[in-house]
Amino acid sequence: MENNRFETPVTVKSVSAGSTQLLRTAREASDYLLNSWPGKRSPKHRAALQACHDALAGDKPAMNARRAFIAAAREVDVFVSDKAPA
């Protein structure tokens, strides 16, 4: 079974909707990286995409994808929080 769920979701700014978006899995993070990414496709963006792909393939833990995604999101200032919602 595919287990790509993040232990704690990541909250990012949803550029298209002008609100925030909660990402709970490597698949959701990958979709955001591919379809909603507001910044340039930097090395951190590519690393996050690869980490998500590795998690979806079952090669690496989802925690790695989460960590790489947060690093990329901070770089383009869409990162909001990595704390569990209240």
Secondary structure, DSSP 4 states (H G I P E B T S, - for coil): ----EEEEEEEEEETTTTEEEEEEEHHHHHHHHHHT--S---HHHHHHHHHHHHHHTTSS-HHHHHHHHHHHHHHTT-EEE-SPP-
